[in-house]
């Protein structure tokens, strides 16, 4: 601990030369909540039908031992991961993670009471909760279309599920006195070239209009819609495209979800944040890592993650950008995946908070691009790791890779017995 403090004091002096107060940077980042996705813990299985197969453009690869099989196991694993991660945390739930208490509950009949135990669990830990209707992996989504389906009965099924999801989210938000961000992602699309894109998208628009018809107090719930460029089985056309979702959100006062894996390889979400916030009050991020496609690899501290965090901090958008994670890897220890990905997001935010943003912007506005580039390069080799280590120490979580020993111990004592 003394060595960490000494390294930190030296780093603090170096950052001060650039006008950066490292103590304030740590404090700022410690108050930015990261919404951790529950589905990393069980490969998007949920508790509606744990033996069901994933469909609707969703795939999880790998079969690492120790996957959570019950609600209790999932919460236990989440607690373990959270204990190894600094900063404020939320939990992001899908509808299929309901607590049905042994009953079989049809997807469109899920009710607020099915999340009472989640609410009590979150209260004990001072977590916020975010929510998602689950519009995939169900017989009624087998055709690849949900709220844009030509059959009204199918559309009505999913509309009812989504309306119910908004009510569940508002119930959770009121009970916790903490706003829930409810994300709507539809897997609708065509494997091959469609003949009527407009008509299918019109049905989706009208369905969303029905879903959002009831006014809900935004103190308790805010709605966000998520686009996708394609999914497995929907390679030729995605109905809820980027243009569709951005247009709908801007016209109807909804949040837009930007998933870092849901765009063409030449696009980056870091460049979209400032543009969308000119026309939208708030946005939601789903942070994953695409490798060649929307593959939802575990988030790492790469250049794009740093760029995303910098855009949030440079624009002082921490109250307008909600940060959630969305990766799932069944090929490695699932708790380690949570820890690696969430700590990477926290690292990116702290890295951005240690940037002299006003000074860089001033150089840019003076057209001193030479100094701007030179400074950006010099910042890369400042002793960020010493500040990160002190942040972890202050948050009472393991410093450096010490968290991995705890995960391995937990694997040997808990996961191996499953």
LOVOLUM-148531 format. One record per residue (C-alpha): chain; x, y, z; residue number from 0. Coordinates in nm, 3 decimals, padded with zeros to 5 digits. Each point is the difference from the previous one (the first is absolute). Example, Ala and Ser with C-alpha at 12.3 -4.5 7.8 and 13.67 -1.06 7.14 Angstrom:
BEGIN
 mol      xx      yy      zz seq
   A  01.230 -00.450  00.780   0
   A  00.137  00.344 -00.066   1
//
This chain:
BEGIN
 mol      xx      yy      zz seq
   A  00.000  00.000  00.000   0
   A  00.285  00.237  00.081   1
   A  00.157 -00.073 -00.340   2
   A -00.331  00.079 -00.173   3
   A -00.023  00.329  00.190   4
   A  00.355  00.099 -00.091   5
   A -00.059 -00.080 -00.369   6
   A -00.322  00.197  00.011   7
   A  00.161  00.309  00.151   8
   A  00.260  00.001 -00.276   9
   A -00.270 -00.041 -00.265  10
   A -00.204  00.276  00.162  11
   A  00.289  00.243 -00.041  12
   A  00.051 -00.089 -00.366  13
   A -00.370  00.038 -00.086  14
   A -00.005  00.333  00.188  15
   A  00.249  00.134 -00.254  16
   A -00.281 -00.035 -00.255  17
   A -00.255  00.161  00.230  18
   A -00.161 -00.328  00.100  19
   A -00.114 -00.066  00.357  20
   A  00.014 -00.378  00.035  21
   A -00.203  00.000  00.322  22
   A -00.287  00.175 -00.177  23
   A  00.029 -00.236 -00.297  24
   A -00.035 -00.301  00.228  25
   A -00.297  00.154  00.178  26
   A -00.173  00.078 -00.329  27
   A  00.038 -00.350 -00.138  28
   A -00.108 -00.162  00.327  29
   A -00.342  00.161 -00.045  30
   A -00.061 -00.127 -00.356  31
   A -00.219 -00.309  00.017  32
   A  00.067 -00.294 -00.232  33
   A -00.298 -00.224 -00.074  34
   A  00.128 -00.359  00.009  35
   A -00.202 -00.246 -00.204  36
   A -00.133 -00.303  00.185  37
   A  00.010 -00.223 -00.310  38
   A  00.379 -00.038  00.002  39
   A -00.042 -00.231  00.300  40
   A -00.205 -00.271 -00.172  41
   A  00.046  00.047 -00.376  42
   A -00.334  00.181 -00.047  43
   A -00.195 -00.297  00.134  44
   A -00.231  00.166  00.249  45
   A -00.257 -00.176  00.215  46
   A -00.306 -00.008 -00.222  47
   A  00.125 -00.307 -00.185  48
   A  00.363 -00.070  00.097  49
   A  00.026 -00.286 -00.250  50
   A -00.118  00.208 -00.293  51
   A  00.227  00.071 -00.296  52
   A  00.098  00.354 -00.094  53
   A -00.149  00.140 -00.320  54
   A -00.047  00.339 -00.157  55
   A  00.357  00.085 -00.091  56
   A  00.133 -00.099  00.344  57
   A  00.284 -00.247  00.047  58
   A  00.227 -00.086  00.292  59
   A  00.307 -00.211 -00.064  60
   A  00.178 -00.220  00.249  61
   A -00.097 -00.226  00.287  62
   A  00.231  00.099  00.284  63
   A -00.095 -00.191  00.317  64
   A -00.183  00.163  00.288  65
   A -00.277  00.188 -00.182  66
   A -00.273  00.133  00.231  67
   A -00.308 -00.222 -00.021  68
   A -00.226  00.164  00.256  69
   A -00.096  00.350  00.103  70
   A  00.191 -00.043  00.325  71
   A  00.316 -00.111 -00.180  72
   A -00.019  00.291 -00.244  73
   A -00.033  00.254  00.280  74
   A  00.282 -00.164  00.193  75
   A  00.226  00.019 -00.305  76
   A -00.097  00.361 -00.067  77
   A  00.080  00.089  00.361  78
   A  00.341 -00.158 -00.035  79
   A  00.075  00.190 -00.321  80
   A -00.128  00.329  00.143  81
   A  00.224 -00.037  00.306  82
   A  00.303  00.009 -00.230  83
   A -00.101  00.309 -00.199  84
   A  00.030  00.363  00.114  85
   A -00.261  00.270 -00.045  86
   A -00.379  00.019 -00.008  87
   A -00.184 -00.294 -00.148  88
   A -00.345 -00.076 -00.133  89
   A -00.141 -00.330 -00.121  90
   A -00.165 -00.037 -00.339  91
   A -00.277 -00.261 -00.018  92
   A -00.178 -00.166 -00.289  93
   A -00.363 -00.100  00.042  94
   A  00.094 -00.369 -00.008  95
   A  00.185  00.047  00.330  96
   A -00.327  00.022  00.188  97
   A -00.046 -00.167  00.336  98
   A -00.300 -00.218 -00.087  99
   A  00.036 -00.204  00.322 100
   A -00.049 -00.328 -00.182 101
   A -00.297  00.107 -00.211 102
   A -00.009 -00.003 -00.380 103
   A -00.067  00.358 -00.109 104
   A -00.070  00.084 -00.362 105
   A  00.223  00.272 -00.138 106
   A -00.282  00.250 -00.052 107
   A -00.137 -00.063  00.351 108
   A  00.312  00.089  00.201 109
   A -00.097  00.238  00.279 110
   A  00.174  00.243  00.238 111
   A -00.032 -00.248  00.288 112
   A  00.238 -00.233 -00.180 113
   A  00.281  00.250  00.071 114
   A -00.070  00.071  00.367 115
   A  00.289 -00.217  00.113 116
   A  00.233  00.181 -00.241 117
   A -00.113  00.332  00.146 118
   A  00.073 -00.112  00.356 119
   A  00.335 -00.141 -00.108 120
   A  00.094  00.327 -00.173 121
   A -00.111  00.209  00.299 122
   A  00.232 -00.191  00.231 123
   A  00.293  00.079 -00.231 124
   A -00.100  00.353 -00.101 125
   A -00.017 -00.098 -00.366 126
   A -00.219  00.152 -00.265 127
   A -00.176 -00.233 -00.244 128
   A -00.044  00.028 -00.377 129
   A -00.237 -00.212 -00.206 130
   A -00.057 -00.158 -00.340 131
   A -00.298 -00.178 -00.153 132
   A  00.120 -00.331 -00.144 133
   A -00.121 -00.015 -00.360 134
   A  00.206 -00.299 -00.114 135
   A  00.038 -00.373  00.075 136
   A -00.375 -00.066 -00.003 137
   A -00.239 -00.189 -00.230 138
   A -00.171  00.329 -00.086 139
   A  00.327  00.137 -00.140 140
   A  00.079 -00.310 -00.205 141
   A -00.078  00.173 -00.332 142
   A  00.268  00.261  00.066 143
   A -00.259  00.275  00.050 144
   A -00.169  00.124  00.319 145
   A -00.172  00.339  00.010 146
   A  00.034  00.032 -00.379 147
   A -00.157 -00.340 -00.071 148
   A -00.281 -00.001 -00.263 149
   A -00.216 -00.210  00.236 150
   A -00.178  00.234  00.241 151
   A -00.018 -00.272  00.265 152
   A  00.378 -00.024  00.008 153
   A  00.040  00.378  00.009 154
   A -00.252  00.027  00.282 155
   A  00.183 -00.263  00.203 156
   A  00.324  00.197 -00.011 157
   A -00.172  00.335  00.045 158
   A -00.163 -00.135  00.317 159
   A  00.337 -00.128  00.124 160
   A  00.163  00.339 -00.062 161
   A -00.282  00.196  00.161 162
   A  00.029 -00.227  00.301 163
   A  00.374  00.056  00.007 164
   A -00.046  00.375  00.028 165
   A -00.234 -00.053  00.294 166
   A  00.249 -00.234  00.167 167
   A  00.280  00.254 -00.050 168
   A -00.209  00.284  00.143 169
   A -00.089 -00.219  00.300 170
   A  00.369 -00.077  00.060 171
   A  00.095  00.366 -00.039 172
   A -00.263  00.115  00.247 173
   A  00.091 -00.266  00.257 174
   A  00.369  00.089 -00.024 175
   A -00.058  00.373 -00.051 176
   A  00.250 -00.033 -00.283 177
   A -00.069  00.040 -00.371 178
   A -00.003 -00.322 -00.202 179
   A  00.122  00.014 -00.360 180
   A -00.209 -00.245 -00.202 181
   A  00.160 -00.108 -00.325 182
   A -00.203 -00.128 -00.293 183
   A  00.188 -00.212 -00.252 184
   A -00.188 -00.196 -00.265 185
   A  00.167 -00.280 -00.199 186
   A -00.227  00.063 -00.300 187
   A  00.161 -00.049 -00.338 188
   A  00.031 -00.210 -00.313 189
   A  00.261 -00.257 -00.092 190
   A -00.042  00.076 -00.369 191
   A -00.101  00.306 -00.200 192
   A -00.348  00.122  00.105 193
   A -00.265  00.129 -00.237 194
   A -00.170  00.249  00.236 195
   A  00.239  00.174  00.236 196
   A -00.226  00.302  00.039 197
   A -00.308 -00.197  00.095 198
   A  00.189 -00.206  00.256 199
   A  00.158  00.309  00.155 200
   A -00.338  00.174  00.003 201
   A -00.138 -00.287  00.208 202
   A  00.294  00.037  00.240 203
   A -00.059  00.373  00.032 204
   A -00.369 -00.048  00.070 205
   A  00.080 -00.270  00.255 206
   A  00.243  00.230  00.181 207
   A -00.268  00.271  00.000 208
   A -00.233 -00.243  00.176 209
   A  00.268 -00.112  00.246 210
   A  00.086  00.356  00.100 211
   A -00.356  00.137 -00.006 212
   A -00.038  00.003  00.378 213
   A  00.187  00.284  00.167 214
   A  00.231 -00.125  00.276 215
   A  00.169  00.222  00.257 216
   A  00.359  00.041 -00.118 217
   A  00.117  00.021  00.359 218
   A -00.053 -00.375  00.005 219
   A  00.047 -00.118 -00.359 220
   A  00.155  00.127 -00.321 221
   A -00.034 -00.187 -00.329 222
   A  00.281 -00.059 -00.246 223
   A -00.007 -00.173 -00.338 224
   A  00.294 -00.190 -00.143 225
   A  00.097 -00.052 -00.360 226
   A  00.206 -00.273 -00.157 227
   A  00.177 -00.034 -00.333 228
   A -00.079 -00.371 -00.028 229
   A -00.044 -00.319  00.196 230
   A  00.044 -00.369 -00.067 231
   A -00.285 -00.087 -00.234 232
   A -00.063  00.368 -00.077 233
   A  00.302  00.076 -00.215 234
   A -00.179  00.170 -00.290 235
   A -00.226  00.242  00.184 236
   A -00.043  00.118  00.358 237
   A -00.336  00.168  00.054 238
   A  00.111  00.205  00.302 239
   A  00.296  00.155 -00.181 240
   A  00.213  00.288  00.124 241
   A -00.196  00.251 -00.204 242
   A -00.333 -00.140  00.118 243
   A  00.091  00.011  00.367 244
   A  00.167  00.341 -00.011 245
   A -00.296  00.148 -00.186 246
   A -00.253 -00.154  00.235 247
   A  00.189  00.105  00.313 248
   A  00.045  00.359 -00.120 249
   A -00.362  00.039 -00.104 250
   A -00.152 -00.165  00.307 251
   A  00.227  00.113  00.280 252
   A  00.156 -00.339  00.071 253
   A  00.356 -00.094  00.078 254
   A  00.211 -00.163 -00.268 255
   A  00.211 -00.303  00.087 256
   A  00.339 -00.013 -00.167 257
   A  00.146 -00.349  00.023 258
   A  00.369 -00.003 -00.087 259
   A -00.044 -00.321 -00.199 260
   A -00.303  00.105 -00.203 261
   A  00.161  00.198 -00.277 262
   A  00.211 -00.056 -00.310 263
   A  00.369 -00.068  00.066 264
   A  00.096  00.345 -00.131 265
   A -00.232  00.174  00.247 266
   A  00.082  00.078  00.365 267
   A -00.244  00.090  00.273 268
   A  00.242  00.256  00.147 269
   A -00.067  00.218 -00.306 270
   A -00.378 -00.034  00.037 271
   A -00.034  00.125  00.358 272
   A  00.042  00.372 -00.069 273
   A -00.222 -00.015 -00.310 274
   A -00.291 -00.177  00.166 275
   A  00.011  00.221  00.310 276
   A -00.060  00.306 -00.217 277
   A -00.349 -00.135 -00.071 278
   A -00.075 -00.230  00.294 279
   A -00.008  00.084  00.369 280
   A  00.159 -00.329  00.105 281
   A  00.140 -00.319 -00.146 282
   A  00.079 -00.348  00.127 283
   A  00.323 -00.183 -00.078 284
   A  00.025 -00.377 -00.020 285
   A  00.372 -00.061  00.005 286
   A  00.130 -00.321 -00.152 287
   A  00.299 -00.088 -00.220 288
   A -00.060 -00.109 -00.358 289
   A  00.260 -00.226 -00.156 290
   A -00.071  00.000 -00.376 291
   A -00.374  00.019  00.074 292
   A -00.243  00.062  00.286 293
   A  00.161 -00.277  00.202 294
   A -00.038  00.150  00.349 295
   A  00.350 -00.080  00.121 296
   A  00.100  00.108  00.350 297
   A  00.080  00.370  00.014 298
   A  00.369  00.088  00.024 299
   A  00.184  00.329  00.037 300
   A  00.047  00.063 -00.372 301
   A  00.016  00.326 -00.192 302
   A -00.372  00.013 -00.076 303
   A -00.096 -00.048  00.365 304
   A  00.234  00.284  00.094 305
   A -00.150  00.215 -00.276 306
   A -00.355 -00.069  00.123 307
   A  00.093  00.098  00.355 308
   A  00.179  00.312 -00.122 309
   A -00.305  00.115 -00.195 310
   A -00.217 -00.042  00.310 311
   A  00.239  00.190  00.227 312
   A  00.107  00.268 -00.248 313
   A -00.359  00.100 -00.060 314
   A -00.096 -00.031  00.368 315
   A -00.266 -00.248 -00.108 316
   A  00.002 -00.221  00.311 317
   A -00.364  00.091  00.074 318
   A -00.108 -00.052 -00.360 319
   A  00.181 -00.322 -00.090 320
   A -00.103 -00.316  00.185 321
   A  00.270 -00.266 -00.012 322
   A -00.097 -00.365 -00.016 323
   A  00.201 -00.308 -00.094 324
   A -00.112 -00.267 -00.245 325
   A  00.243 -00.283 -00.060 326
   A -00.028 -00.371  00.064 327
   A  00.277 -00.254 -00.014 328
   A -00.052 -00.359  00.107 329
   A  00.351 -00.107 -00.093 330
   A  00.169  00.149  00.310 331
   A -00.086  00.035  00.366 332
   A -00.317  00.206 -00.008 333
   A  00.076  00.193  00.318 334
   A  00.344  00.089 -00.136 335
   A -00.171  00.125 -00.317 336
   A -00.219  00.234  00.206 337
   A  00.301  00.127  00.193 338
   A  00.225  00.047 -00.302 339
   A -00.267  00.181 -00.201 340
   A -00.132  00.225  00.275 341
   A  00.343  00.092  00.130 342
   A  00.098  00.084 -00.359 343
   A -00.293  00.240 -00.025 344
   A  00.096  00.156  00.331 345
   A  00.363  00.030 -00.114 346
   A -00.108  00.176 -00.320 347
   A -00.207  00.251  00.198 348
   A  00.286  00.073  00.240 349
   A  00.244  00.029 -00.290 350
   A -00.234  00.257 -00.158 351
   A -00.044  00.188  00.328 352
   A  00.379  00.047  00.011 353
   A  00.003  00.182 -00.332 354
   A  00.038  00.382 -00.013 355
   A -00.302  00.030 -00.226 356
   A -00.036  00.378  00.022 357
   A  00.368  00.052 -00.085 358
   A -00.023 -00.234 -00.301 359
   A -00.315  00.176 -00.124 360
   A  00.171  00.338  00.038 361
   A  00.291 -00.113 -00.214 362
   A -00.244 -00.130 -00.259 363
   A -00.194  00.326 -00.013 364
   A  00.327  00.185 -00.055 365
   A  00.079 -00.239 -00.288 366
   A  00.312 -00.112  00.183 367
   A -00.039 -00.356 -00.117 368
   A  00.370 -00.068  00.054 369
   A -00.026  00.058  00.374 370
   A -00.330 -00.183  00.018 371
   A  00.146 -00.316 -00.152 372
   A  00.322  00.028  00.200 373
   A -00.187  00.033  00.328 374
   A -00.235 -00.288 -00.079 375
   A  00.301 -00.221 -00.059 376
   A  00.180  00.111  00.317 377
   A -00.310 -00.072  00.210 378
   A  00.009 -00.364 -00.107 379
   A  00.315 -00.071  00.199 380
   A -00.093  00.178  00.323 381
   A -00.023 -00.241  00.298 382
   A -00.369 -00.079 -00.030 383
   A  00.044 -00.338  00.166 384
   A  00.104  00.161  00.328 385
   A -00.322  00.203  00.008 386
   A -00.207 -00.308 -00.089 387
   A  00.164 -00.203  00.276 388
   A -00.075  00.271  00.255 389
   A -00.362  00.018 -00.120 390
   A -00.037 -00.376  00.055 391
   A  00.162  00.025  00.342 392
   A -00.231  00.284  00.102 393
   A -00.298 -00.208 -00.114 394
   A  00.118 -00.304  00.202 395
   A  00.028 -00.228 -00.303 396
   A  00.307 -00.198 -00.108 397
   A  00.283  00.196 -00.158 398
   A  00.141 -00.114 -00.333 399
   A -00.047 -00.371 -00.078 400
   A -00.060 -00.101  00.363 401
   A -00.369 -00.034 -00.082 402
   A  00.079 -00.303 -00.217 403
   A  00.120 -00.201  00.300 404
   A -00.337  00.057  00.166 405
   A -00.185 -00.110 -00.313 406
   A  00.211 -00.316 -00.018 407
   A -00.068 -00.074  00.366 408
   A -00.373  00.049 -00.056 409
   A  00.014 -00.226 -00.302 410
   A  00.167 -00.276  00.197 411
   A -00.229  00.028  00.303 412
   A -00.337  00.094 -00.158 413
   A -00.017 -00.034 -00.378 414
   A  00.164 -00.342 -00.017 415
   A -00.272 -00.143  00.223 416
   A -00.281  00.086 -00.241 417
//
